[in-house]
């Protein structure tokens, strides 16, 4: 799609913008020793790159900045592999050599070291987030119009909630609903329950059960338990405040609110079926509006090929992609190795 000259100029612009956070002009690019083109030639190529959607021109400046499309092309085609320097490698290896005999402590420390090395916000989802599942669901009528919903998890935790029984719903219909949920949702991770409720459960209830809509509302409340924050580890959230892109208080508040929502974080961080290795989501590729101007880079750590949890970095789209990807590669590999040793 792009010529070699356009690729070189786009690479130079992204590199300069990541470093300076200021729009990049043709003259500054021409002064780089690795480019070798006149300002006029570079200016023409920048205009073409803008027309193709790889660059944007802020109205206050004659310089250009990368668009989300430009960052995507940069990540997919222009970044070279990044190697940590010996001091950084030593710090990470020393960290994993420590006798951290409590998994929670180890994962918490991992979030801290990741944030420290990148100066971005780190997010780690521990094994319990993805693997705590439903063991049993029960509805016990208390009165004609009330029942207690009981959820038993795979970790043995029992959660109770009082729910209102829709008018006209009989005990036999409640039993039918309970049987359906236990048939379809047992062993499903807790964070996926609501999604499954509105897909296969909802479709089957609509076909076979009267008072379908009222019962779905009741089940929505029954399964809408307070999110469990165990297994979600954050570090460096205030690093956002050091980035020039996040001087808007309302924008930062929306991001901070998102970071407090465990279900939303799980949805953002959970690997899609078939996804392996490092995943990079830039700007509007993220499904949540609050981070539509951020980049999220994630990796999974696993045992015997089975994903055990996720580790990620959240920062501005003007991110040091090669460095962050390199650090995540090393960190997720070491975390997988250590956890495999523990589990076995």
Beta strands, then each sheet from edge to edge (+ up, - down):
strand 1: 55-56
strand 2: 65-66
strand 3: 121-125
strand 4: 134-143
strand 5: 146-153
strand 6: 158-164
strand 7: 232-235
strand 8: 279-282
strand 9: 294-303
strand 10: 306-316
sheet 1: 1+ 2-
sheet 2: 7+ 3- 10+ 9- 8+
sheet 3: 4+ 5- 6+
end
